[in-house]
Amino acid sequence: MYLGVDILLFVVGAYKIPTAPPTNQDGKKPFVNNVKAMNSILCNLTKLEFFSLMYFASDKDIWEKL
């Protein structure tokens, strides 16, 4: 499954987690892309890896820990 370049850029770059859920369209797209990237990474881990990484807030943090 190919999620696109936008998702890859979130893994490579650093996404700052907002303190409150974004309400405008400009804030929602990066938030959704971060969640998609995290989901893509976490779904491809073993159970032990998943449980050790599931509490990270951003895809970059997960990727760096791996």
C-alpha positions as CSV (number, residue, x, y, z in Angstrom):
1,M,0.0,0.0,0.0
2,Y,1.5,3.3,-1.1
3,L,0.5,6.3,1.1
4,G,2.3,9.0,-0.9
5,V,5.2,11.3,-0.6
6,D,3.4,13.5,2.0
7,I,3.4,10.6,4.5
8,L,7.1,9.9,3.8
9,L,8.0,13.5,4.6
10,F,6.4,13.1,8.0
11,V,8.7,10.2,8.8
12,V,11.7,12.0,7.6
13,G,10.8,15.4,9.0
14,A,9.7,16.4,12.5
15,Y,6.0,16.9,13.2
16,K,5.2,19.0,16.3
17,I,2.2,17.5,18.1
18,P,-0.4,20.2,18.8
19,T,-1.6,20.6,22.4
20,A,-5.3,20.5,21.2
21,P,-6.8,18.7,18.2
22,P,-6.6,20.9,15.1
23,T,-9.9,22.4,13.9
24,N,-9.0,24.2,10.7
25,Q,-8.1,22.4,7.4
26,D,-4.5,23.6,7.4
27,G,-3.9,22.0,10.8
28,K,-5.9,18.8,10.1
29,K,-3.9,17.6,7.1
30,P,-0.5,17.4,8.9
31,F,-2.2,15.8,11.9
32,V,-3.9,13.2,9.6
33,N,-0.6,12.5,7.7
34,N,1.2,11.9,11.0
35,V,-1.5,9.5,12.1
36,K,-1.3,7.6,8.8
37,A,2.5,7.4,9.0
38,M,2.3,6.1,12.6
39,N,-0.3,3.5,11.6
40,S,1.7,2.3,8.7
41,I,4.8,1.8,10.9
42,L,3.0,0.2,13.8
43,C,1.0,-2.2,11.7
44,N,4.1,-3.8,10.4
45,L,5.8,-4.6,13.7
46,T,5.9,-7.7,15.8
47,K,3.7,-7.7,19.0
48,L,6.7,-7.1,21.2
49,E,7.9,-4.2,19.1
50,F,4.4,-2.7,18.9
51,F,4.0,-2.7,22.7
52,S,7.4,-1.0,23.2
53,L,6.6,1.7,20.7
54,M,2.8,2.3,20.9
55,Y,3.1,5.2,23.4
56,F,5.2,7.5,21.2
57,A,3.3,10.6,20.0
58,S,4.9,11.0,16.5
59,D,6.0,8.9,13.6
60,K,9.5,10.4,13.7
61,D,9.9,9.3,17.3
62,I,8.8,5.7,16.5
63,W,11.1,5.6,13.4
64,E,14.1,6.9,15.3
65,K,13.5,4.3,18.1
66,L,13.4,1.5,15.6
